[in-house]
């Protein structure tokens, strides 16, 4: 049986999931978009898809709290790693079902980790070819 063992958690990289301590408790969609680098359209899509829950203020405008912002950052990191929206939706659904889904979530993340490692290997090979050509042209 092939067991995938995760690398030790890099505390510095894990910090990329943390929100700034001076982040306001509530943000408008424009502020959330500016902070995350996502478009308002993408943020609304995440909400419609059920990936993130967004409160409304007294006027009915979206009001992004710290929990919503943390979820958006998490989703952004998964998307940047190549995880599909469908897989993220599955993962979020499993999270919302509770602790009994942890083995499924673990398997999902282990499979995704293997995909990331393969992508990294392919990028390293592409970088090696690029470096070789640069070295060839700079002689």
N, CA, C and O atoms as CSV, one atom per row, in Angstrom:
chain,resi,resn,atom,element,x,y,z
A,1,UNK,N,N,0.842,-1.185,0.000
A,1,UNK,CA,C,0.000,0.000,0.000
A,1,UNK,C,C,0.881,1.241,0.000
A,1,UNK,O,O,1.859,1.315,0.744
A,2,UNK,N,N,0.540,2.195,-0.820
A,2,UNK,CA,C,1.292,3.439,-0.924
A,2,UNK,C,C,0.724,4.465,0.045
A,2,UNK,O,O,-0.416,4.901,-0.110
A,3,UNK,N,N,1.499,4.845,1.026
A,3,UNK,CA,C,1.055,5.848,1.982
A,3,UNK,C,C,1.731,7.159,1.660
A,3,UNK,O,O,2.954,7.226,1.533
A,4,UNK,N,N,0.942,8.189,1.530
A,4,UNK,CA,C,1.486,9.517,1.264
A,4,UNK,C,C,1.702,10.205,2.592
A,4,UNK,O,O,0.785,10.338,3.403
A,5,UNK,N,N,2.923,10.636,2.796
A,5,UNK,CA,C,3.252,11.344,4.030
A,5,UNK,C,C,3.476,12.805,3.680
A,5,UNK,O,O,4.250,13.131,2.780
A,6,UNK,N,N,2.805,13.658,4.388
A,6,UNK,CA,C,2.951,15.091,4.145
A,6,UNK,C,C,4.286,15.575,4.677
A,6,UNK,O,O,4.810,15.061,5.664
A,7,UNK,N,N,4.818,16.575,4.000
A,7,UNK,CA,C,6.036,17.212,4.470
A,7,UNK,C,C,5.723,17.986,5.744
A,7,UNK,O,O,4.568,18.332,5.994
A,8,UNK,N,N,6.744,18.257,6.547
A,8,UNK,CA,C,6.486,19.081,7.743
A,8,UNK,C,C,5.872,20.418,7.333
A,8,UNK,O,O,6.202,20.972,6.285
A,9,UNK,N,N,4.992,20.915,8.160
A,9,UNK,CA,C,4.328,22.174,7.857
A,9,UNK,C,C,5.337,23.310,7.960
A,9,UNK,O,O,6.001,23.473,8.984
A,10,UNK,N,N,5.445,24.088,6.896
A,10,UNK,CA,C,6.315,25.251,6.863
A,10,UNK,C,C,5.544,26.423,7.469
A,10,UNK,O,O,4.606,26.938,6.861
A,11,UNK,N,N,5.939,26.834,8.657
A,11,UNK,CA,C,5.218,27.870,9.387
A,11,UNK,C,C,5.177,29.171,8.592
A,11,UNK,O,O,4.167,29.875,8.601
A,12,UNK,N,N,6.262,29.486,7.909
A,12,UNK,CA,C,6.298,30.720,7.118
A,12,UNK,C,C,5.275,30.662,5.981
A,12,UNK,O,O,4.561,31.634,5.733
A,13,UNK,N,N,5.208,29.526,5.296
A,13,UNK,CA,C,4.230,29.387,4.218
A,13,UNK,C,C,2.808,29.332,4.763
A,13,UNK,O,O,1.882,29.855,4.143
A,14,UNK,N,N,2.636,28.705,5.909
A,14,UNK,CA,C,1.315,28.647,6.523
A,14,UNK,C,C,0.816,30.052,6.842
A,14,UNK,O,O,-0.389,30.305,6.845
A,15,UNK,N,N,1.749,30.962,7.110
A,15,UNK,CA,C,1.396,32.354,7.369
A,15,UNK,C,C,0.670,33.003,6.203
A,15,UNK,O,O,-0.027,34.001,6.384
A,16,UNK,N,N,0.831,32.439,4.994
A,16,UNK,CA,C,0.133,32.979,3.828
A,16,UNK,C,C,-1.374,32.771,3.916
A,16,UNK,O,O,-2.136,33.398,3.180
A,17,UNK,N,N,-1.803,31.893,4.814
A,17,UNK,CA,C,-3.238,31.671,5.015
A,17,UNK,C,C,-3.819,32.587,6.078
A,17,UNK,O,O,-5.038,32.678,6.223
A,18,UNK,N,N,-2.960,33.261,6.816
A,18,UNK,CA,C,-3.430,34.121,7.896
A,18,UNK,C,C,-3.867,35.478,7.368
A,18,UNK,O,O,-3.330,35.996,6.389
A,19,UNK,N,N,-4.839,36.023,8.035
A,19,UNK,CA,C,-5.302,37.367,7.691
A,19,UNK,C,C,-4.488,38.381,8.471
A,19,UNK,O,O,-4.050,38.093,9.585
A,20,UNK,N,N,-4.278,39.558,7.911
A,20,UNK,CA,C,-3.555,40.595,8.647
A,20,UNK,C,C,-4.298,40.942,9.937
A,20,UNK,O,O,-5.526,41.017,9.937
A,21,UNK,N,N,-3.576,41.153,11.027
A,21,UNK,CA,C,-4.247,41.448,12.300
A,21,UNK,C,C,-5.026,42.763,12.268
A,21,UNK,O,O,-5.970,42.942,13.037
A,22,UNK,N,N,-4.639,43.673,11.394
A,22,UNK,CA,C,-5.320,44.970,11.337
A,22,UNK,C,C,-6.482,44.988,10.339
A,22,UNK,O,O,-7.015,46.052,10.024
A,23,UNK,N,N,-6.870,43.822,9.847
A,23,UNK,CA,C,-7.990,43.744,8.921
A,23,UNK,C,C,-9.272,44.122,9.651
A,23,UNK,O,O,-9.542,43.602,10.734
A,24,UNK,N,N,-10.062,45.017,9.074
A,24,UNK,CA,C,-11.331,45.388,9.718
A,24,UNK,C,C,-12.230,44.166,9.893
A,24,UNK,O,O,-12.110,43.186,9.157
A,25,UNK,N,N,-13.130,44.233,10.872
A,25,UNK,CA,C,-14.046,43.122,11.132
A,25,UNK,C,C,-15.029,42.907,9.988
A,25,UNK,O,O,-15.493,41.787,9.774
A,26,UNK,N,N,-15.347,43.954,9.262
A,26,UNK,CA,C,-16.297,43.900,8.157
A,26,UNK,C,C,-15.726,44.631,6.952
A,26,UNK,O,O,-15.154,45.714,7.075
A,27,UNK,N,N,-15.894,44.015,5.778
A,27,UNK,CA,C,-15.408,44.609,4.534
A,27,UNK,C,C,-16.507,44.589,3.486
A,27,UNK,O,O,-17.320,43.666,3.437
A,28,UNK,N,N,-16.521,45.605,2.660
A,28,UNK,CA,C,-17.429,45.611,1.510
A,28,UNK,C,C,-16.868,44.669,0.451
A,28,UNK,O,O,-15.737,44.198,0.570
A,29,UNK,N,N,-17.652,44.400,-0.572
A,29,UNK,CA,C,-17.168,43.523,-1.635
A,29,UNK,C,C,-15.976,44.158,-2.358
A,29,UNK,O,O,-15.049,43.453,-2.755
A,30,UNK,N,N,-15.994,45.467,-2.530
A,30,UNK,CA,C,-14.874,46.150,-3.181
A,30,UNK,C,C,-13.602,46.016,-2.339
A,30,UNK,O,O,-12.522,45.773,-2.879
A,31,UNK,N,N,-13.728,46.174,-1.029
A,31,UNK,CA,C,-12.569,46.043,-0.137
A,31,UNK,C,C,-12.060,44.601,-0.122
A,31,UNK,O,O,-10.852,44.362,-0.138
A,32,UNK,N,N,-12.991,43.641,-0.090
A,32,UNK,CA,C,-12.602,42.231,-0.104
A,32,UNK,C,C,-11.881,41.892,-1.408
A,32,UNK,O,O,-10.890,41.162,-1.407
A,33,UNK,N,N,-12.383,42.424,-2.508
A,33,UNK,CA,C,-11.750,42.190,-3.807
A,33,UNK,C,C,-10.345,42.779,-3.842
A,33,UNK,O,O,-9.412,42.139,-4.328
A,34,UNK,N,N,-10.196,43.987,-3.333
A,34,UNK,CA,C,-8.880,44.630,-3.330
A,34,UNK,C,C,-7.881,43.851,-2.487
A,34,UNK,O,O,-6.738,43.659,-2.901
A,35,UNK,N,N,-8.296,43.406,-1.322
A,35,UNK,CA,C,-7.397,42.690,-0.419
A,35,UNK,C,C,-7.008,41.328,-0.976
A,35,UNK,O,O,-5.851,40.922,-0.867
A,36,UNK,N,N,-7.964,40.618,-1.571
A,36,UNK,CA,C,-7.689,39.265,-2.066
A,36,UNK,C,C,-7.101,39.232,-3.466
A,36,UNK,O,O,-6.500,38.237,-3.869
A,37,UNK,N,N,-7.275,40.322,-4.209
A,37,UNK,CA,C,-6.822,40.326,-5.594
A,37,UNK,C,C,-7.799,39.639,-6.532
A,37,UNK,O,O,-7.494,39.438,-7.707
A,38,UNK,N,N,-8.965,39.280,-6.024
A,38,UNK,CA,C,-10.001,38.665,-6.844
A,38,UNK,C,C,-10.969,39.737,-7.315
A,38,UNK,O,O,-11.017,40.834,-6.759
A,39,UNK,N,N,-11.726,39.414,-8.329
A,39,UNK,CA,C,-12.734,40.364,-8.786
A,39,UNK,C,C,-14.001,40.214,-7.950
A,39,UNK,O,O,-14.228,39.179,-7.324
A,40,UNK,N,N,-14.816,41.255,-7.949
A,40,UNK,CA,C,-16.108,41.182,-7.270
A,40,UNK,C,C,-16.949,40.073,-7.895
A,40,UNK,O,O,-17.697,39.394,-7.192
A,41,UNK,N,N,-16.837,39.885,-9.199
A,41,UNK,CA,C,-17.555,38.816,-9.891
A,41,UNK,C,C,-17.177,37.448,-9.306
A,41,UNK,O,O,-18.050,36.620,-9.048
A,42,UNK,N,N,-15.886,37.218,-9.101
A,42,UNK,CA,C,-15.416,35.949,-8.539
A,42,UNK,C,C,-15.926,35.767,-7.119
A,42,UNK,O,O,-16.346,34.672,-6.745
A,43,UNK,N,N,-15.894,36.826,-6.330
A,43,UNK,CA,C,-16.386,36.739,-4.956
A,43,UNK,C,C,-17.877,36.401,-4.933
A,43,UNK,O,O,-18.318,35.586,-4.122
A,44,UNK,N,N,-18.645,37.020,-5.814
A,44,UNK,CA,C,-20.078,36.706,-5.883
A,44,UNK,C,C,-20.288,35.262,-6.340
A,44,UNK,O,O,-21.192,34.583,-5.853
A,45,UNK,N,N,-19.460,34.793,-7.268
A,45,UNK,CA,C,-19.540,33.401,-7.732
A,45,UNK,C,C,-19.269,32.437,-6.578
A,45,UNK,O,O,-19.993,31.457,-6.402
A,46,UNK,N,N,-18.241,32.711,-5.802
A,46,UNK,CA,C,-17.938,31.852,-4.642
A,46,UNK,C,C,-19.126,31.801,-3.692
A,46,UNK,O,O,-19.436,30.749,-3.133
A,47,UNK,N,N,-19.779,32.925,-3.512
A,47,UNK,CA,C,-20.951,32.958,-2.628
A,47,UNK,C,C,-22.107,32.151,-3.230
A,47,UNK,O,O,-22.720,31.335,-2.541
A,48,UNK,N,N,-22.400,32.376,-4.504
A,48,UNK,CA,C,-23.494,31.645,-5.164
A,48,UNK,C,C,-23.245,30.142,-5.165
A,48,UNK,O,O,-24.181,29.349,-5.060
A,49,UNK,N,N,-21.971,29.755,-5.285
A,49,UNK,CA,C,-21.609,28.338,-5.325
A,49,UNK,C,C,-21.645,27.684,-3.956
A,49,UNK,O,O,-21.521,26.465,-3.841
A,50,UNK,N,N,-21.814,28.488,-2.923
A,50,UNK,CA,C,-21.841,27.942,-1.571
A,50,UNK,C,C,-20.466,27.713,-0.972
A,50,UNK,O,O,-20.333,27.065,0.065
A,51,UNK,N,N,-19.443,28.246,-1.627
A,51,UNK,CA,C,-18.083,28.081,-1.111
A,51,UNK,C,C,-17.812,28.978,0.084
A,51,UNK,O,O,-16.991,28.656,0.943
A,52,UNK,N,N,-18.506,30.100,0.132
A,52,UNK,CA,C,-18.305,31.056,1.219
A,52,UNK,C,C,-19.659,31.659,1.588
A,52,UNK,O,O,-20.501,31.918,0.728
A,53,UNK,N,N,-19.840,31.872,2.872
A,53,UNK,CA,C,-21.061,32.505,3.358
A,53,UNK,C,C,-20.747,33.956,3.683
A,53,UNK,O,O,-19.813,34.252,4.428
A,54,UNK,N,N,-21.536,34.851,3.119
A,54,UNK,CA,C,-21.302,36.281,3.303
A,54,UNK,C,C,-22.531,36.900,3.945
A,54,UNK,O,O,-23.655,36.712,3.479
A,55,UNK,N,N,-22.306,37.632,5.008
A,55,UNK,CA,C,-23.395,38.333,5.682
A,55,UNK,C,C,-23.823,39.545,4.862
A,55,UNK,O,O,-23.144,39.940,3.915
A,56,UNK,N,N,-24.940,40.117,5.234
A,56,UNK,CA,C,-25.420,41.359,4.618
A,56,UNK,C,C,-25.528,42.412,5.712
A,56,UNK,O,O,-25.873,42.105,6.853
A,57,UNK,N,N,-25.229,43.659,5.350
A,57,UNK,CA,C,-25.371,44.746,6.330
A,57,UNK,C,C,-26.829,45.210,6.358
A,57,UNK,O,O,-27.683,44.639,5.679
A,58,UNK,N,N,-27.101,46.234,7.137
A,58,UNK,CA,C,-28.480,46.716,7.292
A,58,UNK,C,C,-29.087,47.205,5.980
A,58,UNK,O,O,-30.308,47.221,5.821
A,59,UNK,N,N,-28.230,47.602,5.045
A,59,UNK,CA,C,-28.720,48.079,3.746
A,59,UNK,C,C,-28.811,46.961,2.712
A,59,UNK,O,O,-29.229,47.196,1.578
A,60,UNK,N,N,-28.424,45.756,3.095
A,60,UNK,CA,C,-28.489,44.626,2.177
A,60,UNK,C,C,-27.217,44.382,1.379
A,60,UNK,O,O,-27.172,43.480,0.542
A,61,UNK,N,N,-26.181,45.178,1.632
A,61,UNK,CA,C,-24.913,44.996,0.921
A,61,UNK,C,C,-24.101,43.871,1.557
A,61,UNK,O,O,-24.193,43.621,2.759
A,62,UNK,N,N,-23.317,43.208,0.737
A,62,UNK,CA,C,-22.444,42.149,1.253
A,62,UNK,C,C,-21.480,42.731,2.281
A,62,UNK,O,O,-20.950,43.830,2.117
A,63,UNK,N,N,-21.272,41.959,3.342
A,63,UNK,CA,C,-20.386,42.372,4.419
A,63,UNK,C,C,-19.493,41.180,4.767
A,63,UNK,O,O,-19.931,40.229,5.415
A,64,UNK,N,N,-18.244,41.247,4.329
A,64,UNK,CA,C,-17.308,40.136,4.487
A,64,UNK,C,C,-16.643,40.203,5.862
A,64,UNK,O,O,-15.917,41.148,6.169
A,65,UNK,N,N,-16.904,39.190,6.676
A,65,UNK,CA,C,-16.280,39.084,7.985
A,65,UNK,C,C,-14.976,38.311,7.892
A,65,UNK,O,O,-14.602,37.845,6.816
A,66,UNK,N,N,-14.288,38.174,9.004
A,66,UNK,CA,C,-13.002,37.489,9.033
A,66,UNK,C,C,-13.118,36.028,8.592
A,66,UNK,O,O,-12.242,35.523,7.889
A,67,UNK,N,N,-14.185,35.354,8.995
A,67,UNK,CA,C,-14.347,33.948,8.608
A,67,UNK,C,C,-14.515,33.817,7.096
A,67,UNK,O,O,-13.917,32.936,6.478
A,68,UNK,N,N,-15.323,34.686,6.503
A,68,UNK,CA,C,-15.499,34.660,5.052
A,68,UNK,C,C,-14.177,34.969,4.349
A,68,UNK,O,O,-13.832,34.325,3.359
A,69,UNK,N,N,-13.445,35.944,4.858
A,69,UNK,CA,C,-12.157,36.306,4.248
A,69,UNK,C,C,-11.156,35.155,4.357
A,69,UNK,O,O,-10.414,34.885,3.413
A,70,UNK,N,N,-11.136,34.479,5.507
A,70,UNK,CA,C,-10.230,33.345,5.673
A,70,UNK,C,C,-10.578,32.241,4.680
A,70,UNK,O,O,-9.685,31.622,4.101
A,71,UNK,N,N,-11.857,31.995,4.483
A,71,UNK,CA,C,-12.288,30.973,3.533
A,71,UNK,C,C,-11.874,31.366,2.119
A,71,UNK,O,O,-11.432,30.517,1.345
A,72,UNK,N,N,-12.013,32.640,1.777
A,72,UNK,CA,C,-11.637,33.110,0.439
A,72,UNK,C,C,-10.138,32.941,0.206
A,72,UNK,O,O,-9.723,32.518,-0.872
A,73,UNK,N,N,-9.332,33.267,1.200
A,73,UNK,CA,C,-7.878,33.088,1.069
A,73,UNK,C,C,-7.549,31.612,0.871
A,73,UNK,O,O,-6.723,31.263,0.029
A,74,UNK,N,N,-8.194,30.754,1.644
A,74,UNK,CA,C,-7.980,29.315,1.533
A,74,UNK,C,C,-8.343,28.823,0.135
A,74,UNK,O,O,-7.578,28.087,-0.488
A,75,UNK,N,N,-9.506,29.229,-0.351
A,75,UNK,CA,C,-9.946,28.835,-1.691
A,75,UNK,C,C,-8.958,29.341,-2.741
A,75,UNK,O,O,-8.638,28.628,-3.692
A,76,UNK,N,N,-8.480,30.562,-2.568
A,76,UNK,CA,C,-7.526,31.142,-3.521
A,76,UNK,C,C,-6.245,30.327,-3.594
A,76,UNK,O,O,-5.696,30.127,-4.678
A,77,UNK,N,N,-5.771,29.860,-2.458
A,77,UNK,CA,C,-4.551,29.040,-2.435
A,77,UNK,C,C,-4.796,27.702,-3.125
A,77,UNK,O,O,-3.938,27.217,-3.862
A,78,UNK,N,N,-5.962,27.104,-2.890
A,78,UNK,CA,C,-6.278,25.843,-3.562
A,78,UNK,C,C,-6.390,26.046,-5.065
A,78,UNK,O,O,-5.901,25.223,-5.839
A,79,UNK,N,N,-7.027,27.133,-5.486
A,79,UNK,CA,C,-7.145,27.421,-6.927
A,79,UNK,C,C,-5.768,27.643,-7.546
A,79,UNK,O,O,-5.489,27.164,-8.645
A,80,UNK,N,N,-4.909,28.370,-6.833
A,80,UNK,CA,C,-3.561,28.631,-7.352
A,80,UNK,C,C,-2.768,27.330,-7.514
A,80,UNK,O,O,-1.860,27.243,-8.342
A,81,UNK,N,N,-3.118,26.337,-6.725
A,81,UNK,CA,C,-2.418,25.057,-6.803
A,81,UNK,C,C,-3.009,24.153,-7.882
A,81,UNK,O,O,-2.534,23.037,-8.093
A,82,UNK,N,N,-4.037,24.636,-8.555
A,82,UNK,CA,C,-4.625,23.873,-9.644
A,82,UNK,C,C,-5.857,23.072,-9.278
A,82,UNK,O,O,-6.394,22.356,-10.124
A,83,UNK,N,N,-6.322,23.173,-8.039
A,83,UNK,CA,C,-7.521,22.437,-7.658
A,83,UNK,C,C,-8.730,23.049,-8.368
A,83,UNK,O,O,-8.885,24.269,-8.418
A,84,UNK,N,N,-9.567,22.195,-8.904
A,84,UNK,CA,C,-10.746,22.670,-9.626
A,84,UNK,C,C,-11.808,23.178,-8.643
A,84,UNK,O,O,-11.820,22.815,-7.466
A,85,UNK,N,N,-12.686,24.019,-9.161
A,85,UNK,CA,C,-13.797,24.513,-8.344
A,85,UNK,C,C,-14.650,23.336,-7.874
A,85,UNK,O,O,-15.098,23.320,-6.728
A,86,UNK,N,N,-14.875,22.364,-8.736
A,86,UNK,CA,C,-15.671,21.202,-8.365
A,86,UNK,C,C,-15.079,20.446,-7.183
A,86,UNK,O,O,-15.806,20.015,-6.288
A,87,UNK,N,N,-13.773,20.289,-7.181
A,87,UNK,CA,C,-13.108,19.592,-6.076
A,87,UNK,C,C,-13.163,20.430,-4.806
A,87,UNK,O,O,-13.348,19.900,-3.711
A,88,UNK,N,N,-13.001,21.742,-4.960
A,88,UNK,CA,C,-13.113,22.630,-3.799
A,88,UNK,C,C,-14.527,22.565,-3.237
A,88,UNK,O,O,-14.708,22.524,-2.020
A,89,UNK,N,N,-15.525,22.556,-4.107
A,89,UNK,CA,C,-16.906,22.440,-3.654
A,89,UNK,C,C,-17.114,21.141,-2.879
A,89,UNK,O,O,-17.773,21.133,-1.839
A,90,UNK,N,N,-16.550,20.041,-3.389
A,90,UNK,CA,C,-16.639,18.761,-2.692
A,90,UNK,C,C,-15.979,18.854,-1.322
A,90,UNK,O,O,-16.543,18.408,-0.323
A,91,UNK,N,N,-14.785,19.434,-1.279
A,91,UNK,CA,C,-14.058,19.566,-0.014
A,91,UNK,C,C,-14.870,20.384,0.997
A,91,UNK,O,O,-15.021,19.976,2.149
A,92,UNK,N,N,-15.385,21.524,0.571
A,92,UNK,CA,C,-16.173,22.393,1.464
A,92,UNK,C,C,-17.413,21.647,1.948
A,92,UNK,O,O,-17.780,21.744,3.120
A,93,UNK,N,N,-18.062,20.901,1.049
A,93,UNK,CA,C,-19.224,20.111,1.435
A,93,UNK,C,C,-18.846,19.086,2.504
A,93,UNK,O,O,-19.582,18.896,3.472
A,94,UNK,N,N,-17.717,18.438,2.332
A,94,UNK,CA,C,-17.250,17.468,3.330
A,94,UNK,C,C,-16.965,18.147,4.671
A,94,UNK,O,O,-17.306,17.614,5.727
A,95,UNK,N,N,-16.342,19.318,4.626
A,95,UNK,CA,C,-16.070,20.069,5.861
A,95,UNK,C,C,-17.373,20.356,6.588
A,95,UNK,O,O,-17.467,20.188,7.804
A,96,UNK,N,N,-18.370,20.788,5.842
A,96,UNK,CA,C,-19.648,21.162,6.455
A,96,UNK,C,C,-20.422,19.959,6.980
A,96,UNK,O,O,-21.311,20.114,7.817
A,97,UNK,N,N,-20.092,18.753,6.494
A,97,UNK,CA,C,-20.742,17.549,6.998
A,97,UNK,C,C,-20.201,17.130,8.368
A,97,UNK,O,O,-20.853,16.373,9.087
A,98,UNK,N,N,-19.020,17.617,8.728
A,98,UNK,CA,C,-18.513,17.332,10.063
A,98,UNK,C,C,-17.283,16.437,10.100
A,98,UNK,O,O,-16.740,16.033,9.072
A,99,UNK,N,N,-16.871,16.146,11.317
A,99,UNK,CA,C,-15.620,15.427,11.573
A,99,UNK,C,C,-15.595,14.025,10.968
A,99,UNK,O,O,-14.520,13.510,10.659
A,100,UNK,N,N,-16.751,13.406,10.795
A,100,UNK,CA,C,-16.753,12.040,10.261
A,100,UNK,C,C,-16.246,11.971,8.821
A,100,UNK,O,O,-15.958,10.884,8.322
A,101,UNK,N,N,-16.135,13.114,8.153
A,101,UNK,CA,C,-15.632,13.126,6.771
A,101,UNK,C,C,-14.125,13.374,6.707
A,101,UNK,O,O,-13.568,13.472,5.614
A,102,UNK,N,N,-13.468,13.475,7.839
A,102,UNK,CA,C,-12.027,13.754,7.831
A,102,UNK,C,C,-11.217,12.753,7.012
A,102,UNK,O,O,-10.308,13.173,6.297
A,103,UNK,N,N,-11.500,11.444,7.078
A,103,UNK,CA,C,-10.729,10.518,6.222
A,103,UNK,C,C,-10.885,10.820,4.730
A,103,UNK,O,O,-9.923,10.702,3.971
A,104,UNK,N,N,-12.079,11.204,4.311
A,104,UNK,CA,C,-12.295,11.564,2.908
A,104,UNK,C,C,-11.545,12.839,2.548
A,104,UNK,O,O,-10.959,12.943,1.470
A,105,UNK,N,N,-11.568,13.806,3.459
A,105,UNK,CA,C,-10.850,15.065,3.216
A,105,UNK,C,C,-9.348,14.811,3.138
A,105,UNK,O,O,-8.657,15.386,2.298
A,106,UNK,N,N,-8.853,13.952,4.011
A,106,UNK,CA,C,-7.432,13.605,3.990
A,106,UNK,C,C,-7.065,12.976,2.653
A,106,UNK,O,O,-6.069,13.356,2.039
A,107,UNK,N,N,-7.860,12.024,2.206
A,107,UNK,CA,C,-7.582,11.367,0.925
A,107,UNK,C,C,-7.607,12.369,-0.223
A,107,UNK,O,O,-6.764,12.317,-1.118
A,108,UNK,N,N,-8.575,13.280,-0.194
A,108,UNK,CA,C,-8.676,14.293,-1.232
A,108,UNK,C,C,-7.412,15.164,-1.253
A,108,UNK,O,O,-6.846,15.421,-2.315
A,109,UNK,N,N,-6.982,15.608,-0.082
A,109,UNK,CA,C,-5.794,16.463,-0.009
A,109,UNK,C,C,-4.522,15.696,-0.372
A,109,UNK,O,O,-3.614,16.262,-0.980
A,110,UNK,N,N,-4.450,14.426,-0.007
A,110,UNK,CA,C,-3.281,13.628,-0.390
A,110,UNK,C,C,-3.201,13.464,-1.900
A,110,UNK,O,O,-2.122,13.558,-2.484
A,111,UNK,N,N,-4.332,13.223,-2.525
A,111,UNK,CA,C,-4.355,13.104,-3.984
A,111,UNK,C,C,-3.961,14.432,-4.633
A,111,UNK,O,O,-3.221,14.457,-5.617
A,112,UNK,N,N,-4.461,15.523,-4.077
A,112,UNK,CA,C,-4.121,16.833,-4.639
A,112,UNK,C,C,-2.640,17.143,-4.436
A,112,UNK,O,O,-1.996,17.720,-5.312
A,113,UNK,N,N,-2.110,16.762,-3.291
A,113,UNK,CA,C,-0.677,16.959,-3.036
A,113,UNK,C,C,0.165,16.237,-4.082
A,113,UNK,O,O,1.152,16.785,-4.573
A,114,UNK,N,N,-0.224,15.001,-4.428
A,114,UNK,CA,C,0.499,14.245,-5.452
A,114,UNK,C,C,0.441,14.970,-6.796
A,114,UNK,O,O,1.425,14.992,-7.535
A,115,UNK,N,N,-0.704,15.558,-7.110
A,115,UNK,CA,C,-0.851,16.325,-8.346
A,115,UNK,C,C,0.057,17.556,-8.333
A,115,UNK,O,O,0.691,17.876,-9.339
A,116,UNK,N,N,0.117,18.239,-7.198
A,116,UNK,CA,C,0.987,19.416,-7.074
A,116,UNK,C,C,2.445,19.008,-7.255
A,116,UNK,O,O,3.196,19.688,-7.955
A,117,UNK,N,N,2.850,17.909,-6.635
A,117,UNK,CA,C,4.241,17.456,-6.755
A,117,UNK,C,C,4.594,17.134,-8.209
A,117,UNK,O,O,5.698,17.438,-8.661
A,118,UNK,N,N,3.664,16.524,-8.935
A,118,UNK,CA,C,3.894,16.235,-10.350
A,118,UNK,C,C,4.031,17.539,-11.140
A,118,UNK,O,O,4.895,17.653,-12.009
A,119,UNK,N,N,3.185,18.513,-10.838
A,119,UNK,CA,C,3.277,19.818,-11.512
A,119,UNK,C,C,4.605,20.492,-11.216
A,119,UNK,O,O,5.226,21.079,-12.102
A,120,UNK,N,N,5.035,20.405,-9.969
A,120,UNK,CA,C,6.327,20.987,-9.604
A,120,UNK,C,C,7.467,20.317,-10.362
A,120,UNK,O,O,8.397,20.984,-10.816
A,121,UNK,N,N,7.389,19.001,-10.496
A,121,UNK,CA,C,8.416,18.270,-11.240
A,121,UNK,C,C,8.455,18.740,-12.694
A,121,UNK,O,O,9.528,18.969,-13.253
A,122,UNK,N,N,7.278,18.881,-13.296
A,122,UNK,CA,C,7.204,19.348,-14.682
A,122,UNK,C,C,7.733,20.777,-14.809
A,122,UNK,O,O,8.426,21.092,-15.776
A,123,UNK,N,N,7.418,21.637,-13.851
A,123,UNK,CA,C,7.931,23.010,-13.881
A,123,UNK,C,C,9.446,23.044,-13.695
A,123,UNK,O,O,10.131,23.855,-14.319
A,124,UNK,N,N,9.970,22.168,-12.838
A,124,UNK,CA,C,11.423,22.111,-12.649
A,124,UNK,C,C,12.118,21.678,-13.930
A,124,UNK,O,O,13.184,22.196,-14.259
A,125,UNK,N,N,11.530,20.737,-14.656
A,125,UNK,CA,C,12.097,20.319,-15.939
A,125,UNK,C,C,12.050,21.465,-16.944
A,125,UNK,O,O,13.015,21.683,-17.677
A,126,UNK,N,N,10.948,22.193,-16.987
A,126,UNK,CA,C,10.826,23.344,-17.882
A,126,UNK,C,C,11.836,24.426,-17.515
A,126,UNK,O,O,12.426,25.051,-18.396
A,127,UNK,N,N,12.035,24.647,-16.226
A,127,UNK,CA,C,13.025,25.625,-15.778
A,127,UNK,C,C,14.430,25.201,-16.187
A,127,UNK,O,O,15.231,26.036,-16.607
A,128,UNK,N,N,14.734,23.915,-16.068
A,128,UNK,CA,C,16.055,23.419,-16.456
A,128,UNK,C,C,16.311,23.659,-17.945
A,128,UNK,O,O,17.407,24.071,-18.324
A,129,UNK,N,N,15.319,23.408,-18.781
A,129,UNK,CA,C,15.461,23.647,-20.228
A,129,UNK,C,C,15.655,25.138,-20.481
A,129,UNK,O,O,16.506,25.523,-21.283
A,130,UNK,N,N,14.885,25.971,-19.814
A,130,UNK,CA,C,14.993,27.417,-19.984
A,130,UNK,C,C,16.370,27.906,-19.541
A,130,UNK,O,O,17.001,28.702,-20.237
A,131,UNK,N,N,16.836,27.432,-18.384
A,131,UNK,CA,C,18.169,27.812,-17.910
A,131,UNK,C,C,19.256,27.361,-18.880
A,131,UNK,O,O,20.224,28.087,-19.107
A,132,UNK,N,N,19.104,26.183,-19.446
A,132,UNK,CA,C,20.067,25.679,-20.421
A,132,UNK,C,C,20.123,26.595,-21.637
A,132,UNK,O,O,21.208,26.929,-22.112
A,133,UNK,N,N,18.966,27.001,-22.140
A,133,UNK,CA,C,18.949,27.874,-23.319
A,133,UNK,C,C,19.530,29.246,-22.993
A,133,UNK,O,O,20.235,29.830,-23.816
A,134,UNK,N,N,19.242,29.762,-21.810
A,134,UNK,CA,C,19.811,31.046,-21.408
A,134,UNK,C,C,21.334,30.928,-21.351
A,134,UNK,O,O,22.051,31.806,-21.830
A,135,UNK,N,N,21.811,29.850,-20.768
A,135,UNK,CA,C,23.269,29.630,-20.680
A,135,UNK,C,C,23.869,29.516,-22.074
A,135,UNK,O,O,24.973,30.004,-22.314
A,136,UNK,N,N,23.161,28.885,-22.984
A,136,UNK,CA,C,23.646,28.714,-24.369
A,136,UNK,C,C,23.788,30.059,-25.062
A,136,UNK,O,O,24.761,30.293,-25.780
A,137,UNK,N,N,22.815,30.949,-24.848
A,137,UNK,CA,C,22.814,32.237,-25.539
A,137,UNK,C,C,23.712,33.270,-24.883
A,137,UNK,O,O,24.046,34.277,-25.508
A,138,UNK,N,N,24.109,33.044,-23.641
A,138,UNK,CA,C,24.939,34.046,-22.953
A,138,UNK,C,C,26.422,33.699,-22.963
A,138,UNK,O,O,27.212,34.326,-22.257
A,139,UNK,N,N,26.808,32.699,-23.765
A,139,UNK,CA,C,28.245,32.334,-23.853
A,139,UNK,C,C,28.977,33.268,-24.744
A,139,UNK,O,O,30.184,33.119,-24.938
